[in-house]
Amino acid sequence: MPRNVEEPPPSRPAYFWWLLANALAACFAVISWFVCLDVFGHPEVARNYAILRKLGRIPVLKAYSLNEIPNGNSFAPKELYSGYMRHEGAELAKLNSLLLRNYLTNFDRPLLLTYIEGDYQVERSRKLGVGDFLNPGIVVRAQALVKPDDFTKPMPYPVFIEYVFPTAEDSYAAAFKPGDILEVKKSPNCAVVVHVAKIMHEDQPGLLLTAIPILYEKYHLGDIGSFAIEPPTELRPEKGFPVWKD
């Protein structure tokens, strides 16, 4: 009897493998492009910043002078409270991402750029170390003082700041005494908000704002002396904010 001989499967044409290789290369190029856009466009993400550090491409912070300061809004404690307290959950997280991105990218696209103003009473201070967002430097925590009216002395207000000074002269941390008053103005301080946190203070909701000055000149402490504010070169976004985690 004649045997049934199975025909061999048809071989793929040579151009099939060529098309497959090009399709895979195109997919890889598109994926690489999107990954690069994400890494370079979002340095505020700790993972991305670590990659940029390994590549030697971390953003270098600009040393601003007074006439180069980017335009932004300046708000007193009451305005800061009403403006930031409305943010919740994912919206607040997105806001903090944008604020930190502003700072890390030298305000190339200064969205929501805000300078703090007002009088703040010092609660505590310390040197910054390797466990913080930047070092060397000083951080001062203080509470806003607001006059209820023109005939009343300033009273504590539920807005707190962490004033972060990038400086090599961190021994001046001891010069900020509890009870001292920080008078903060857009000019000459230029302290920008980089993080917003909600806290409870004496059973009422409050704000804790982390602010960093971007005018790199001398900070004067009256008769005590002054110290130089300098652009930080070593940043650690993975340490996060607030500086005081309590």
Protein Blocks (a to p, Z undefined) as FASTA:
>chain_A
ZZddddddddddfklmmmmmmmmmmmmmmmmmmmmmmmmmmmmbmklmmmmmmnopaccd
ddddfklcccdddddfklmmmmmmmpgcjlmmmmmmmmmmmmmnoomaaghiacdedddd
dfbdcdddfkbmbdcdddddddddddfblkbccdddfbdcddddddfklmlmmmpcghia
cdddfblnlpacfbdcdddeehiacdddddddfbdcdddehjnoccdddddfbdcfknop
afblZZ
